[in-house]
Amino acid sequence: MKELRSFVVTKNFLTLMLLGGAMAGAALAQAPAAAPATASAAPTKIAVIQVQAALTATKEGQKAAAELEAKMGPRKKELDGKQAEIKEMQERLQRGGNTLSDSAKEDLTRNIDTKTKSFNRQIEDAQGELEQEQQKVIGGLGQKMMAVIDKYAQQNGYALVLDVSSQNTPVLYASNSVDITKEVIDLYDKTVFTPTPAAAPPTMARPAAPAPTRPAAAPKPIVAPLSAPVKKQ
């Protein structure tokens, strides 16, 4: 049994196959002679990649995500506190259904509504800010990632690389053997990512060595001794 080759099927490609079948006879009759083989054949391999997963899995992507999380941390903590406050007020209203006066219930209900509306607006603002920051990060990393994909494809003889990150991708099937996501991540980390060097601990200044005792009758040197080199901090 012949070994089945891995393949990629797309909706557009399936349509072209149906159209091409009806014209096969005429095409064969008019087909030109095959061109002579050249020394360097054109690349013919096809690959798929999950670009979004690759961006977040690179060391630079993880570093950017951690920095963004730290930046948005205080905002999230503030919103979590307001959400807890609203929840506590709602529970108080439920517990006091039979004990609170009507006016107290109305005041508490009005206060809950006001805080809930304010909280929802703040959530929308924070979400918009987060999306803007994410787009900045993705934009910066995306340009570098496209350069790495181009480099990897040229070095390994790929004629076509398809992004299958989106659920709306036209790719219906792709074998794991043509998925180059991990290989591209490794190449990105090797050629693009530069780890931030850890700050060196401060160097304690060494005490000056005591000057050697000279005999009283010894003459003074004509050239002054050179100063010791200063270490970079």
C-alpha positions in Angstrom: 0.0 0.0 0.0 1.4 3.3 -1.0 2.1 5.7 1.9 -0.5 8.5 2.1 1.0 11.9 1.9 0.0 14.7 4.3 -2.2 17.2 2.6 -4.0 20.5 3.2 -7.5 21.0 1.8 -9.1 24.4 1.5 -12.5 25.4 0.3 -11.1 27.4 -2.6 -8.8 24.5 -3.6 -11.8 22.1 -3.6 -13.7 24.4 -5.9 -10.7 24.6 -8.3 -10.5 20.8 -8.4 -14.1 20.5 -9.5 -13.6 23.1 -12.2 -10.4 21.6 -13.3 -11.8 18.1 -13.7 -14.2 19.2 -16.5 -11.4 20.7 -18.5 -8.8 18.0 -18.0 -9.0 16.5 -21.5 -8.5 19.8 -23.3 -5.7 20.8 -20.9 -3.8 17.5 -21.5 -4.1 17.9 -25.3 -2.6 21.4 -25.2 -0.1 20.9 -22.4 3.4 22.2 -23.4 6.5 20.0 -23.1 7.9 19.8 -19.6 10.7 22.3 -18.9 14.1 20.9 -18.3 15.1 20.4 -14.7 17.2 23.1 -13.2 20.0 22.8 -10.7 18.0 24.5 -7.9 14.3 23.4 -7.9 11.7 25.9 -6.7 10.3 25.3 -3.2 7.1 23.2 -3.1 6.5 22.3 0.5 3.4 23.6 2.4 3.2 24.3 6.2 0.8 25.7 8.7 1.4 27.7 11.8 -0.6 29.0 14.8 0.7 32.5 14.9 -1.2 33.7 18.0 0.0 30.7 20.0 3.6 31.3 18.7 3.5 34.9 19.8 2.4 34.1 23.3 4.8 31.1 23.7 8.0 33.0 22.8 10.2 34.2 25.6 9.7 37.8 24.5 5.9 37.3 24.4 5.8 35.8 27.9 7.9 38.7 29.1 5.6 41.2 27.5 2.5 39.5 29.0 4.0 39.6 32.5 4.8 43.3 32.1 1.3 44.0 30.9 -0.2 42.1 33.8 1.9 44.0 36.3 0.9 47.3 34.7 -2.8 46.5 34.8 -2.6 44.8 38.2 -3.5 47.9 40.3 -6.5 48.6 38.1 -7.7 45.1 38.4 -7.3 45.1 42.2 -9.4 48.3 42.4 -12.2 46.8 40.2 -12.2 43.6 42.2 -12.7 45.7 45.4 -15.6 47.6 43.9 -17.2 44.4 42.7 -16.9 42.8 46.2 -18.5 46.0 47.6 -21.5 45.7 45.3 -21.9 42.0 46.0 -21.9 42.7 49.8 -24.6 45.4 49.4 -26.8 43.0 47.4 -26.5 40.3 50.0 -27.3 42.9 52.7 -30.5 43.8 50.8 -31.5 40.2 50.5 -30.9 39.5 54.2 -32.8 42.5 55.3 -35.9 41.8 53.3 -38.1 41.5 56.4 -36.2 43.8 58.7 -35.3 46.9 56.6 -37.8 49.6 56.2 -39.1 50.5 52.8 -37.1 53.7 52.7 -33.9 51.8 53.7 -34.6 49.3 51.0 -35.1 52.0 48.4 -31.9 53.8 49.4 -29.9 50.6 49.3 -31.3 49.6 46.0 -30.6 53.0 44.5 -27.1 52.9 45.9 -26.5 49.5 44.3 -27.8 50.6 41.0 -25.5 53.7 41.0 -22.4 51.7 41.9 -23.2 49.0 39.4 -23.5 51.5 36.5 -20.3 53.2 37.6 -18.6 49.8 37.9 -19.7 48.7 34.4 -18.4 51.9 32.8 -15.0 51.4 34.6 -14.9 47.8 33.4 -15.5 48.9 29.8 -12.8 51.6 30.1 -10.3 49.1 31.6 -11.1 46.5 28.9 -10.6 49.1 26.2 -7.2 50.1 27.7 -6.2 46.5 28.0 -7.0 45.8 24.3 -5.0 48.9 23.2 -2.0 47.7 25.2 -2.3 44.2 23.8 -2.5 45.6 20.2 0.7 47.5 20.8 2.5 44.4 22.1 1.1 42.2 19.3 2.1 44.8 16.7 5.7 44.9 17.9 6.1 41.2 18.2 4.1 40.5 15.0 6.6 42.2 12.7 9.5 40.3 14.2 7.5 37.0 14.0 6.8 37.5 10.3 10.5 38.0 9.6 11.3 34.8 11.5 8.6 32.9 9.6 10.0 34.2 6.3 13.5 33.2 7.3 12.4 29.7 8.4 10.4 29.1 5.2 13.3 30.1 2.9 15.8 28.0 4.8 13.6 24.9 4.7 12.1 25.1 1.2 8.5 26.1 2.0 6.5 27.7 -0.8 3.4 28.4 1.3 2.8 28.9 5.1 -0.8 29.2 6.2 -1.9 30.7 9.5 -4.5 28.5 11.2 -4.9 30.5 14.4 -8.4 31.8 13.6 -11.5 29.6 13.8 -12.5 31.1 10.4 -9.5 29.7 8.6 -10.3 28.1 5.3 -8.0 25.2 6.1 -10.1 22.1 6.7 -7.3 19.7 7.5 -3.6 19.8 8.2 -1.4 17.0 9.4 0.7 17.7 12.5 3.8 16.9 10.4 3.4 20.1 8.5 2.8 22.3 11.6 5.9 24.4 12.1 4.7 26.4 15.2 7.3 24.9 17.6 10.1 25.3 15.1 9.4 28.9 14.5 9.1 29.6 18.3 12.6 28.0 18.8 14.1 30.1 16.0 12.5 33.3 17.3 13.9 32.7 20.8 17.3 31.9 19.3 17.6 34.8 16.9 15.4 37.6 18.2 15.0 37.4 22.0 17.6 39.1 24.0 17.3 38.4 27.8 17.7 41.4 30.0 21.0 41.0 32.0 20.6 41.0 35.7 21.9 44.0 37.5 25.2 43.4 39.1 25.4 43.8 42.9 27.2 47.0 44.0 30.9 46.4 44.5 32.3 47.4 47.9 35.2 49.7 47.7 38.4 48.1 49.0 40.3 50.0 51.7 43.5 51.4 50.4 46.6 49.4 51.3 48.9 51.1 53.7 51.9 52.8 52.2 55.1 50.8 52.7 57.5 52.3 55.2 60.4 53.9 53.6 63.8 54.5 55.1 64.4 58.0 56.1 67.5 58.3 53.9 65.8 57.0 50.7 65.3 59.5 47.9 61.8 60.4 46.7 60.8 58.8 43.3 60.9 61.2 40.4 57.7 59.8 38.7 54.6 59.5 40.9 53.1 56.0 41.1 50.1 55.4 38.8 46.6 55.3 40.3 44.8 52.0 40.5 42.1 51.6 37.8 38.6 52.5 38.8 36.1 49.6 38.5 32.9 50.2 36.6 29.9 50.1 38.8 
